[in-house]
Amino acid sequence: MAASTNTTPSIVDTNSSEEATAKAIQKRYEGLVTVRNKAIKGKGAWYWSHLEPLLIHNNETGLPKAVKLRCFLCDAVFSASNPSRTASEHLKRGTCPNFNSAAKPISSVSPETGPGAGTGAIVVVSSPPSSSVHRRKRSSPPPLPPVMQQYGADPLRVVSGLLPQPQQQHLVLSGGKDDLGALAMLEDSVKKLKSPKTSPGVVLDKTQVDSAIDYLADWVYESCGSVSFSSLEHPKFRAFLTQVGLPPVFPREFVGSRLDSKFEEVKSESEARIRDAMFFQIASDGWKMKDYESDQKLVNLTVNLPNGTSLYRRAVFVNGSVPSNYAEDVLWETISGICGNLVQNCVGIVADKFKSKALRNLENQNHWMVNLSCQYQGFNSLIKDFTKEFPLFRTVAENCIKLASFVNYNSVIRNSFHKFQMQEYGHTWLLRVFPMREFEDFNFEPVYVMIEDTLSSVRALQLVLLDESFKMVSMEDRNAIEIGEMIRDVRFWNDLEAVHGLVKLVKDMAKEIETEKPLVGQCLLLWNELRTKVKDWCSKFNIAEGAIEKLIERRFRKNYHPAWAASYILDPLYLIRDTSGKYLPPFKHLTPEQEKDVDRLITRLVSRDEAHIVLMELMKWRTEGLDPVYAQAVQMKERDPITGKMRIVNPQSSRLVWETYLTEFKSLGRVAVRLIFLHATCCGFKCSWSLWKWICSHGHYKTSLDKVQKLIFVAAHSKLERRDFSSDEDKDAEFFTFANGEDDVLNDVLVDSSSV
């Protein structure tokens, strides 16, 4: 009885384990089927049209026991652990006997009926290049033509079988097997001369050709350097155009009158939309960025309209260090070029804080302007403040450099490290290491990369300490002892995670600012959100709040503008419902100094005669607020189907309420509609680096510079129209990140059947 009691749990555990394994295999199979179905629809890898997932069951239990892949062409069965590798080894490398033969021959002439029948003529059967074969989707090879049925699928056997000497088994050509292609072309030419029949192919009329070339040109322009003009002359691209019935195109056609015409069309549309708006804001970015190899900058100037749209204006190429008054001249020249003498139509500028003096001067000289520094740049500058003045950052940087240098440059330790990396992660890599001078320049990005490398290798580093090779090195190298103590020290890893967490926190908020493009009324809320997150970070890692809060407050004051508080108060989006049911502006969330800023800014933005009137209207707004129904309509939100976040249904409602409903606030209303729409960031169009470098080397030619300016204008206009602010490089990286995970079928969820 006791024995029975002891064995029952073992049996239950075994059954439970088998069921879990079967579920995992079933899930793996379903994942592969899903990937294949998507691929067949054109959303995945080419090889799925030739491979089919198979679910193998246990004959005794009936449960799934393995997942396999079957080749449609030859019925061979393989492990399903890595479909991409299976395709490469079985299909691409020629292991599958039917893969290449599945293609139709270029020419096949029967010895009885073809040209030269009975005269010993050479007939060649050849296959198209493998690249075209890969794209064919065929479940089984087609029947061989008569001549190949007689002599087999090998083109050499076909050729030799038609020679007048029956004793010769193979035809040997002086150029080797590659001569067969040329021989096929010769035979094809002979056939055309004897039977001159032309294939109709694809025939397009002139309208269709012109339309297709226009679309092609737009694509090249809007890619802005990502697609090189010289690639239009690539032989394979020329072959593609011929295949679809289009004539060849030449780069000069795309940078001549066609580009000029496209530029004039886009420019005319852009200027019409600017004239239609009552006022606008200038956004200027690029002053902070530079190409470290050439010390060149590309400054982009964009126009923000009250309806939420942005229009590209111009690009300025800058060399080396730029004085503040130059930036001021560029900005004012842009404003004057847009509105002539009606400069009051430009109500402000937002720019990365290259020279804040330029923004202050323009604002002081023009009382109606509100000139802001970019919040994206402000948050990134905060990381530089931490690097410069927070001691923990220097400690972590020095430790990472010391650890990475020891592991990379000691061959014994490096080999041990790679061994455990392969064991734990399935691949090996070196820890990236940068000189300390990068940190001295307050450039924390390289240090952040080292921290990520170290944290991603923590398990392998800990196992290195247990390896005999490390113990042997430690007997001779005192540095190894110090590194070993560092890796064992919990505080080292805590500091590493703390610095990584703080930088990631700020970088994530900066990235969200770049993506969301917040308006000026949201700035106070963004900095309050940052303070709250940093306070939680301090609590999590047991770090004193004083020093870090001091750095945040100093950066906040450098970026702060009274328009932040004024827009926050005037935007109906931030009205708060009080106990009486009224929706009132959130004055209670402002400091006393910020309340004074609201009064000072609003009176500055109106004429002297209106100053007392606008203050009276502000007091009325403070006590009466907005009708609850209108306030709720402005603040109505819906869930974004893509991100899952709650978003305002109509962002333009805040401004439209002042223009259509709150008409009794005449002076205050004019100030409100000008403040509410102002952008808090200048992030926008991203130009291709390849084009930028070309400009750096050729920009001194006036004609070339003019062409590139037009190309950038057309491309930027298109991207801003689509609200596409990412670069092609970012999209490619995202695509390959997805592509790399396709063959694994989301390995973080599904298991590898090869280990089952």
MARTOR-746250 format. One line per 3 residues: their letters; for each residue x, y, z of C-alpha. Coordinates in steps of 0.02 Angstrom, whole numbers, plus 32768, in hexadecimal, padded with zeros to 4 digits. Layout:
% residues N
a) X,Y,Z | ...
This chain:
% residues 756
maa) 8000,8000,8000 | 808F,8073,802C | 80E4,804D,7F88
stn) 8047,807A,7F2A | 803E,811D,7F86 | 80F1,8148,7F58
ttp) 80E3,8121,7E9E | 803F,8179,7E78 | 8085,822C,7E7E
siv) 8111,81F8,7E08 | 8095,81B9,7D89 | 802D,8257,7D98
dtn) 80C8,82C3,7D84 | 80FB,8261,7CE8 | 8050,8276,7C9A
sse) 804F,832E,7CC5 | 80FA,8344,7C76 | 80C5,82EA,7BD7
eat) 8029,8355,7BC8 | 808D,83F5,7BE1 | 8109,83BE,7B5C
aka) 807C,8391,7AE5 | 802C,843C,7AFF | 80D0,8492,7ADB
iqk) 80E8,842D,7A3B | 8035,8451,7A05 | 8054,850B,7A24
rye) 80F4,8505,79BF | 8098,84AF,792F | 800B,852F,7931
glv) 808A,85BC,7931 | 80E2,8576,7899 | 803C,8561,783F
tvr) 8011,8617,7865 | 80B8,8654,7823 | 80A5,85EA,7785
nka) 7FF6,862B,7764 | 8033,86DE,7771 | 80C8,86B7,7701
ikg) 8058,866E,7679 | 7FF8,8713,767B | 809B,8770,7659
kga) 80C2,87A3,770C | 8151,872E,7734 | 81E6,86CA,76F7
wyw) 81E8,8682,7646 | 8212,85D0,7678 | 816A,85AC,76CD
shl) 811D,858A,7623 | 818E,84F0,761A | 8187,84B6,76D0
epl) 80F5,8474,7735 | 80ED,845A,77F3 | 80C0,83A8,782B
lih) 8084,8375,78D7 | 80C5,82C8,7909 | 805E,8268,798B
nne) 8090,81E0,7A06 | 8044,8139,79CE | 8024,8100,7A81
tgl) 7FDE,819D,7AD3 | 7FA1,81FA,7A39 | 7FF2,829A,7A7B
pka) 805E,830A,7A0D | 8115,82DB,7A1F | 8171,8345,799D
vkl) 8161,83C9,7915 | 81B2,83AC,786C | 81BF,8406,77C5
rcf) 8196,83AD,7721 | 81DA,83E7,767A | 8151,83F1,75F7
lcd) 81CC,83D3,756A | 821D,8332,75A4 | 81B9,82FB,763F
avf) 8254,8300,76AE | 8233,831E,7768 | 829D,838D,77D9
sas) 82A2,83D1,7889 | 8238,846E,78A0 | 82B1,84C1,7918
nps) 82F3,853D,7897 | 828E,854D,77F5 | 8302,85D2,77AF
rta) 839A,8562,77C0 | 833A,84CF,7776 | 830C,853A,76DF
seh) 83BF,8573,76C7 | 840B,84C5,76D3 | 8384,8463,7678
lkr) 8345,84DC,75F5 | 83C9,8562,75D4 | 8460,84EE,75DA
gtc) 8414,8474,755E | 83F5,83E1,75D2 | 8340,83D5,7596
pnf) 8345,8379,74EE | 82A8,83CC,74AD | 82C1,8480,74E4
nsa) 831C,84C2,7448 | 82C8,8447,73D0 | 821F,848C,7405
akp) 823F,8521,7393 | 820C,8522,72DE | 8299,8516,725D
iss) 82C6,85AE,71F6 | 82BF,854A,7156 | 82A0,8495,712C
vsp) 8298,8454,707A | 826A,83A1,704E | 82F0,8349,6FE5
etg) 8267,830F,6F6E | 8212,83B7,6F4E | 8288,8440,6F85
pga) 82FE,84A5,6F17 | 8388,843C,6ED2 | 832C,8397,6EF0
gtg) 8391,8304,6EB1 | 842B,8371,6E94 | 847B,8362,6F3E
aiv) 8444,840F,6F7A | 846B,8438,702E | 83D2,845A,7099
vvs) 83E8,84A8,7145 | 8373,84A1,71D9 | 839E,851F,7260
spp) 834B,855F,72FE | 8336,8612,7336 | 83A2,8658,73C2
sss) 8382,8615,7470 | 8344,86BE,74AB | 82AC,86AF,743B
vhr) 8295,85F9,746A | 8289,8628,751F | 81F4,8694,74FE
rkr) 8191,860D,74A5 | 810D,85B7,750D | 80F4,8507,74CD
ssp) 80BB,846F,752E | 8107,83F0,74B3 | 817F,83F9,741D
ppl) 8131,8407,736F | 8142,8378,72F3 | 81E6,8376,7294
ppv) 81E1,83A5,71DB | 81F8,8312,7161 | 82AF,8332,7143
mqq) 82D2,8333,7200 | 8268,8298,721B | 82D8,8240,719F
yga) 8380,8279,71E4 | 835B,82AE,7297 | 8352,8356,72F1
dpl) 840D,837C,72E4 | 842B,8400,725A | 84D4,83B0,7237
rvv) 847F,830A,7210 | 8401,8362,71A0 | 848B,83B6,713D
sgl) 84F5,831A,712E | 845E,82AF,70FF | 8442,8315,7061
lpq) 84F4,8310,7025 | 8517,82A7,6F87 | 859B,8240,6FE7
pqq) 8537,81C4,7051 | 85D3,818B,70AE | 85EE,8238,70FE
qhl) 859B,8241,71A9 | 85B9,82F7,71DA | 85D3,8398,717A
vls) 866B,83F8,71B9 | 8669,84B1,7190 | 8701,8521,71A3
ggk) 86A8,8593,721D | 8666,8507,728B | 85B1,84F2,72BF
ddl) 8597,85AF,72B9 | 85A3,85A2,71FC | 84F9,854C,71F9
gal) 84A2,85F2,7217 | 84FA,8640,7182 | 84D4,85A5,711A
aml) 841C,85B5,7148 | 841D,866A,710F | 846C,8637,706A
eds) 83E7,85B2,704D | 8360,862F,707D | 83A5,86AB,6FFE
vkk) 83A3,8625,6F77 | 82EE,85FB,6FA0 | 82BB,86B2,6F97
lks) 830E,86C6,6EEC | 82B9,862A,6EA8 | 8211,8651,6EF7
pkt) 8207,870E,6F13 | 8176,8715,6F8E | 817B,879C,7013
spg) 8125,8784,70BA | 80A8,880F,70DE | 80E2,881A,7196
vvl) 80A1,88AB,71FE | 8063,893D,7195 | 803C,89E3,71EA
dkt) 7FF8,8A7F,7197 | 804F,8B27,71AC | 7FDC,8B60,7239
qvd) 8000,8AC4,729F | 80BB,8AD3,7281 | 80BD,8B8B,72B5
sai) 8057,8B66,7351 | 80CA,8AD6,7383 | 8166,8B40,736A
dyl) 8118,8BCC,73D3 | 80F8,8B52,7462 | 81AA,8B12,7453
adw) 81EF,8BC3,7459 | 8185,8BEE,74F2 | 81C7,8B54,754B
vye) 827C,8B84,7525 | 8260,8C38,755D | 8204,8C0B,75FD
scg) 828B,8B8E,762C | 8302,8C25,7632 | 83A7,8BCE,7616
svs) 837A,8B22,7659 | 8360,8AEF,75A4 | 83F7,8B27,7541
fss) 83DE,8B70,7494 | 8468,8B01,7450 | 8402,8A66,747F
leh) 838A,8A94,73F3 | 8410,8A57,737A | 8428,89AF,73D0
pkf) 8415,8923,734F | 8399,88C2,73B9 | 832E,895C,73D1
raf) 8335,897D,7316 | 82FF,88C9,72F8 | 826D,88E2,7370
ltq) 8232,897D,7313 | 823B,891E,726E | 81DB,888C,72BA
vgl) 814A,88FC,72ED | 8149,8958,7248 | 819F,89FA,727B
ppv) 822C,8A51,7220 | 82D6,8A67,7276 | 82E8,8B02,72E3
fpr) 8384,8B6A,72FF | 83BA,8BCB,739A | 83C8,8C6D,733A
efv) 830F,8C64,7310 | 82E6,8C63,73CA | 8352,8CF6,73FF
gsr) 8326,8D69,7370 | 8282,8DB7,733E | 821D,8D2C,7391
lds) 8265,8D58,743C | 824F,8E13,741C | 8199,8DF7,73EE
kfe) 8178,8D8A,7487 | 81CA,8E0A,74F9 | 8163,8E9A,74B4
evk) 80C4,8E34,74C9 | 80E9,8E09,757F | 8127,8EB8,75A8
ses) 808B,8F08,755F | 801B,8E95,75C6 | 8080,8EB8,7664
ear) 807B,8F75,7651 | 7FBF,8F72,762F | 7FA1,8F16,76D3
ird) 800E,8F92,7732 | 7FB0,9026,76E7 | 7F0B,8FD5,7717
amf) 7F3E,8FD0,77D0 | 7F30,906C,783D | 7FD7,904C,7895
fqi) 805F,8FCA,78A7 | 80F5,8F8F,790C | 81A6,8F6E,78CC
asd) 81FC,8ECD,7904 | 82B8,8EC1,78EF | 831F,8E26,7915
gwk) 83CE,8DEB,78EC | 8434,8E70,7946 | 8466,8DF0,79CA
mkd) 848B,8D5F,7954 | 8526,8D4B,78EA | 8585,8CCE,7882
yes) 861F,8CAF,78EC | 8686,8C7F,7854 | 866C,8D23,77F8
dqk) 8628,8D97,7880 | 8594,8DC0,780F | 84E1,8DE3,7843
lvn) 843D,8DDD,77E4 | 83C2,8E58,7833 | 830C,8E39,7803
ltv) 828B,8EC5,780C | 81D3,8E93,7814 | 812F,8EF3,7821
nlp) 80AC,8EB9,78A1 | 7FF9,8EEE,787C | 7F69,8F01,78FB
ngt) 7F0A,8E6E,78AF | 7F93,8DF6,78E7 | 7FEC,8DE0,7840
sly) 80A4,8E03,781F | 80F3,8E3D,777C | 81AA,8E37,774C
rra) 81FA,8EDD,7723 | 82B5,8ED0,7703 | 835A,8E7F,7732
vfv) 83F7,8EDC,7765 | 84A3,8E8B,775C | 8518,8EC5,77E5
ngs) 85D3,8EA7,77FA | 862C,8EA2,78A2 | 8602,8F14,7934
vps) 8574,8F8E,7914 | 855F,9036,796F | 84BB,9061,79C1
nya) 8498,90F5,7951 | 84A5,9084,78B7 | 8419,9016,78FA
edv) 83B5,90B3,791F | 83CE,90F1,786B | 839B,9049,7821
lwe) 82FB,9043,7888 | 82C8,90F6,7861 | 82F1,90E1,77A9
tis) 827E,9049,77A5 | 81F1,90A8,77F9 | 8202,913C,7783
gic) 8208,90C8,76ED | 8162,907C,771E | 80F9,9114,774D
gnl) 8158,91AC,770E | 812A,9246,7775 | 80A0,91EA,77D4
vqn) 811C,919F,784F | 8095,91A0,78D8 | 8051,9102,7884
cvg) 80E4,90A2,78CD | 80B2,908E,7982 | 814B,902E,79BC
iva) 81DF,8FBB,79A2 | 820D,8F13,79EC | 82C0,8EDA,79D7
dkf) 8340,8E66,7A22 | 83A2,8ED1,7A9B | 843A,8EF3,7A2F
ksk) 8446,8FA9,7A66 | 83B9,8FDF,7AD9 | 83F5,9092,7AC6
alr) 83B3,9094,7A13 | 8305,9060,7A4C | 8304,90DF,7ADB
nle) 833C,916D,7A69 | 82B2,914C,79EA | 8230,913F,7A74
nqn) 8268,91E2,7AC7 | 8266,923E,7A21 | 81B8,91FD,79F1
hwm) 8140,91FF,7A84 | 80C0,918E,7A2F | 8139,90FB,7A1D
vnl) 814E,9064,7A91 | 81F5,900F,7A73 | 820E,8F65,7AC5
scq) 829A,8EE8,7AD8 | 8278,8E35,7AA0 | 8240,8DBF,7B2A
yqg) 8289,8D28,7AD4 | 8332,8D7D,7AD9 | 8314,8DB0,7B8F
fns) 82F7,8CFE,7BC9 | 8390,8CBF,7B6B | 83F7,8D4B,7BBA
lik) 83C0,8D0C,7C64 | 8421,8C6A,7C45 | 84BB,8CD4,7C22
dft) 849D,8D2C,7CC9 | 849A,8C84,7D22 | 853A,8C50,7CCA
kef) 8590,8CF1,7CFB | 855B,8D04,7DB0 | 8514,8C61,7DF5
plf) 85A8,8BFE,7E3F | 8551,8B56,7E2B | 855B,8B67,7D6D
rtv) 8619,8B7A,7D6F | 862D,8AE5,7DE4 | 85C4,8A76,7D74
aen) 861E,8AB2,7CD7 | 86CA,8A8C,7D20 | 8694,89DF,7D5C
cik) 8648,89B2,7CB3 | 86E5,89E5,7C56 | 8751,8983,7CCF
las) 86E5,88E6,7CC3 | 86D1,88EC,7C04 | 878C,8909,7BE8
fvn) 87BB,8877,7C58 | 8743,87FD,7C03 | 8769,8834,7B51
yns) 8826,8840,7B58 | 8850,87A6,7BC1 | 8845,8715,7B45
vir) 882D,868F,7BCC | 879F,86EE,7C20 | 8754,871D,7B77
nsf) 874D,8667,7B40 | 86FC,8636,7BE4 | 8680,86C5,7BD4
hkf) 8652,8691,7B22 | 863C,85DE,7B5B | 85BB,860F,7BDD
qmq) 8568,868D,7B68 | 854C,8601,7AEB | 850B,8592,7B75
eyg) 8492,8613,7BBB | 8460,867D,7B25 | 848A,8617,7A8A
htw) 8505,8695,7A40 | 85A0,86F8,7A71 | 85D2,87AF,7A6E
llr) 8655,8823,7AB5 | 8628,88A3,7B38 | 862C,894B,7AE3
vfp) 86A9,89BF,7B37 | 86C9,8A78,7B1B | 8754,8AE9,7B5B
mre) 8734,8B52,7BF4 | 8745,8BF1,7B8C | 8696,8BD0,7B4A
fed) 8657,8BE4,7BFC | 86C4,8C7E,7C15 | 866A,8CCC,7B81
fnf) 85C7,8CA8,7BDF | 8590,8C33,7B55 | 853A,8BAA,7BB8
epv) 84F8,8B46,7B24 | 8595,8AD7,7B16 | 858F,8AB6,7BD2
yvm) 84D7,8A87,7BC4 | 8506,8A0A,7B3C | 858C,89BD,7BAE
ied) 850F,89B0,7C3D | 8492,8955,7BCE | 8519,88DD,7B92
tls) 854D,88B7,7C45 | 849B,889D,7C83 | 8473,882B,7BF0
svr) 850B,87BF,7C1B | 84F4,87B3,7CD7 | 84DA,86F6,7CDE
alq) 8571,86D1,7C6E | 85E0,8746,7CD6 | 85AD,86EF,7D77
lvl) 85D2,8644,7D2D | 8680,867F,7CF5 | 86AE,8693,7DAD
lde) 868A,85D9,7DCA | 86F5,85A1,7D37 | 87A1,8555,7D57
sfk) 87EF,85CA,7CD7 | 87BD,8663,7D3E | 8806,8616,7DDB
mvs) 88AA,85F9,7D80 | 88AF,86AC,7D40 | 8887,86EF,7DED
med) 8922,869B,7E33 | 8990,8707,7DC2 | 892B,87A5,7DA1
rna) 88F3,8812,7E33 | 887F,886F,7DBC | 881B,87CD,7DA8
iei) 87FF,87C7,7E64 | 87BB,8878,7E63 | 8749,8851,7DCF
gem) 870C,87B4,7E26 | 86E0,8815,7EC3 | 8684,8896,7E58
ird) 861A,8812,7E02 | 85EF,87C1,7EAA | 85C3,8869,7EF9
vrf) 8507,8884,7F00 | 8521,893F,7F0C | 8579,8941,7E62
wnd) 84E2,88F4,7E0D | 846A,8964,7E70 | 84C7,8A00,7E37
lea) 84CB,89BF,7D85 | 840F,89A1,7D84 | 83EE,8A48,7DD8
vhg) 844D,8AAE,7D56 | 8404,8A48,7CC8 | 8354,8A5F,7D0E
lvk) 8365,8B1B,7D24 | 83AB,8B37,7C75 | 8328,8AC5,7C28
lvk) 82A0,8B23,7C86 | 82D7,8BCA,7C3E | 82FA,8B83,7B90
dma) 824E,8B32,7B89 | 81FA,8BD5,7BB7 | 8263,8C32,7B35
kei) 8234,8BB1,7AB1 | 817C,8BC4,7ADC | 818E,8C82,7ACE
ete) 81DD,8C6C,7A22 | 814E,8BF9,79EC | 80BA,8C52,7A3B
kpl) 80F0,8D06,7A13 | 80A1,8D54,7AAF | 8060,8E07,7AAE
vgq) 809F,8E8E,7B22 | 8011,8E79,7B9F | 8050,8DC9,7BC8
cll) 8100,8DFC,7BFC | 80DC,8E14,7CB6 | 8086,8D6B,7CBC
lwn) 811B,8D16,7C66 | 8196,8D57,7CE6 | 8122,8D29,7D76
elr) 8117,8C79,7D2E | 81D5,8C72,7D27 | 81E4,8CA8,7DDD
tkv) 8169,8C21,7E13 | 81C5,8B98,7DB4 | 826F,8BCE,7DF7
kdw) 822B,8BCE,7EA8 | 81F2,8B19,7E90 | 829D,8AF0,7E46
csk) 82F5,8B37,7EE0 | 8287,8ACF,7F51 | 82A4,8A30,7EED
fni) 8362,8A3D,7EEF | 8370,8A8F,7F9B | 83C1,8B2E,7F57
aeg) 83B2,8BD9,7FAC | 833A,8C4A,7F4D | 838F,8CF0,7F71
aie) 841D,8CEE,7EF2 | 83B8,8CAA,7E61 | 8324,8D1E,7E82
kli) 839A,8DB3,7E83 | 83D9,8D87,7DD4 | 8327,8D71,7D93
err) 82EE,8E18,7DDA | 8383,8E72,7D8E | 8360,8E28,7CE2
frk) 82A7,8E52,7CF8 | 82D1,8F09,7D18 | 8343,8F0F,7C7F
nyh) 82B6,8ED0,7C10 | 8224,8F26,7C66 | 81C2,8FAC,7C0A
paw) 812C,900E,7C50 | 80C7,8FD0,7BBB | 80C7,8F24,7C0C
aas) 805E,8F64,7C9D | 7FF2,8FD9,7C33 | 7FC4,8F54,7BB4
yil) 7FA2,8ED7,7C40 | 7F26,8F52,7C8C | 7ED1,8F85,7BEA
dpl) 7EC1,8ED9,7B99 | 7E12,8E92,7BBE | 7E62,8DE5,7BB5
yli) 7EA9,8DFD,7C64 | 7E10,8E49,7CB9 | 7DE3,8DF6,7D5F
rdt) 7D34,8DDA,7DA0 | 7D18,8E25,7E4D | 7C97,8DF8,7ED0
sgk) 7C15,8E6C,7E84 | 7C1F,8E13,7DDB | 7C7D,8EA0,7D83
ylp) 7D13,8E7B,7D16 | 7D99,8EF7,7D4D | 7E4E,8F15,7D18
pfk) 7ECE,8EB9,7D87 | 7F1D,8F50,7DDC | 7F32,8EEA,7E7C
hlt) 7FB7,8E80,7E25 | 8024,8F19,7E02 | 80A5,8F65,7E75
peq) 808D,901D,7EA7 | 811A,904E,7E30 | 80C9,8FEE,7DA0
ekd) 8024,9049,7DC1 | 8080,90EE,7DAD | 80CE,90AB,7D0D
vdr) 8020,908F,7CC6 | 7FEF,9144,7CE6 | 8092,9189,7CA2
lit) 8090,9120,7C02 | 7FDA,9142,7BD7 | 7FEF,91FF,7BEB
rlv) 808D,91F9,7B7F | 8032,91A3,7AF1 | 7FAF,922D,7AE0
srd) 7FBD,92E7,7AC2 | 7FCF,9360,7B55 | 7F1D,939B,7B3E
eah) 7EDC,92E9,7B54 | 7F47,92BB,7BEB | 7EC7,92E4,7C71
ivl) 7E3A,9296,7C0A | 7E93,91F1,7BF2 | 7EB8,91E5,7CAD
mel) 7DFF,91FF,7CD5 | 7DD1,9177,7C59 | 7E53,9104,7CA7
mkw) 7E02,911E,7D52 | 7D58,90F4,7D09 | 7DA1,9057,7CB9
rte) 7DEC,9026,7D60 | 7D47,9033,7DBD | 7CC9,8FFA,7D3A
gld) 7D2A,8F82,7CCB | 7CD3,8F27,7C3D | 7C26,8EDD,7C29
pvy) 7C2D,8E27,7C68 | 7BE7,8DDF,7BC7 | 7C6B,8E36,7B5C
aqa) 7CF4,8E0B,7BD6 | 7CC4,8D53,7BD1 | 7CBD,8D59,7B12
vqm) 7D6D,8DA0,7B0B | 7DB1,8D1E,7B86 | 7D5A,8C89,7B34
ker) 7DD4,8BFA,7B18 | 7DDB,8B57,7AB6 | 7E52,8AC4,7AB4
dpi) 7ED2,8AC2,7A29 | 7EBE,8A1A,79CE | 7F79,8A10,79A9
tgk) 7FCC,8A43,7A4D | 7F3D,8A1E,7AC3 | 7F52,8AC8,7B17
mri) 7EC4,8B41,7B3A | 7EC9,8BD8,7AC5 | 7E65,8C77,7AB2
vnp) 7DDF,8C5E,7A2E | 7DF6,8D0B,79E0 | 7E97,8D67,7A10
qss) 7E5A,8E04,79B4 | 7DC5,8E18,7A2A | 7E28,8E7E,7AA9
rlv) 7E4B,8F08,7A2A | 7DA2,8EFE,79D3 | 7D44,8F19,7A78
wet) 7D9B,8FC1,7A8F | 7D78,8FF5,79DB | 7CC1,8FC1,79D2
ylt) 7C76,8FB5,7A82 | 7CDA,9023,7AFA | 7CC0,90BD,7A8F
efk) 7CA6,9130,7B26 | 7D61,911F,7B4D | 7D99,9189,7AB9
slg) 7E49,91B9,7AF2 | 7E6C,911B,7B56 | 7E27,90B0,7AC9
rva) 7EA4,90F7,7A4C | 7F32,90CB,7AC4 | 7EEC,901E,7AE9
vrl) 7EDA,8FE3,7A34 | 7F8E,901A,7A11 | 7FD5,8FC3,7AAA
ifl) 7F74,8F20,7AAA | 7FB1,8EDD,7A03 | 806C,8EFF,7A20
hat) 80D9,8E64,7A13 | 8154,8E3D,7A9F | 81CD,8DDB,7A30
ccg) 8224,8DFB,798C | 823F,8D44,795D | 8207,8D21,78AD
fkc) 824A,8CE7,7807 | 82E5,8C79,780B | 8357,8C88,7775
sws) 83BB,8BF6,7730 | 846E,8BF2,7770 | 84B0,8BB9,76C6
lwk) 8465,8C51,7672 | 84A6,8CC1,76FE | 8559,8C82,76E5
wic) 8549,8C9D,762B | 8516,8D50,764D | 85AD,8D69,76BE
shg) 8622,8D3A,7630 | 85C5,8D89,759D | 855E,8E13,75EB
hyk) 85D4,8E9C,75B0 | 858D,8E8C,7500 | 84F8,8F00,74F2
tsl) 8499,8E92,7476 | 84B1,8DF5,74DE | 847D,8E4D,757D
dkv) 83E1,8E91,7529 | 83AF,8DE3,74ED | 83CB,8D97,7599
qkl) 8366,8E22,75ED | 82D4,8DFC,7579 | 82E4,8D41,7597
ifv) 82E3,8D59,7654 | 824D,8DCD,7648 | 81E6,8D4F,75E3
aah) 8216,8CBD,7654 | 81F4,8D1D,76F6 | 814D,8D5C,76B7
skl) 8117,8CA9,7691 | 8150,8C66,773A | 80FC,8CF1,779C
err) 805E,8CD8,7737 | 805C,8C20,776A | 8095,8C4C,781B
dfs) 8125,8BD5,7800 | 81B2,8C14,786F | 821E,8B77,7872
sde) 82B4,8B5A,7803 | 82C5,8ACC,7785 | 8355,8A88,77EE
dkd) 82E1,8A7A,7886 | 825E,8A21,781D | 82DE,89A7,77D7
aef) 831D,8980,7886 | 826B,895F,78C0 | 824A,88F1,7828
ftf) 82E4,8887,7843 | 82BD,8877,78FC | 8217,882A,78C9
ang) 8266,87C3,783E | 82E7,8779,78B4 | 825E,873D,7927
edd) 81F2,86F3,789E | 824D,864D,788F | 824A,8635,794A
vln) 818D,8652,794B | 8196,86BE,79E4 | 820D,8651,7A47
dvl) 81E6,86B0,7AE6 | 813A,865F,7ADD | 8154,85BF,7A7B
vds) 81D2,8535,7A9E | 8255,84EE,7A2B | 8217,8445,79F2
ssv) 82C8,8406,79D7 | 82E2,8401,7A93 | 8244,839A,7AAF
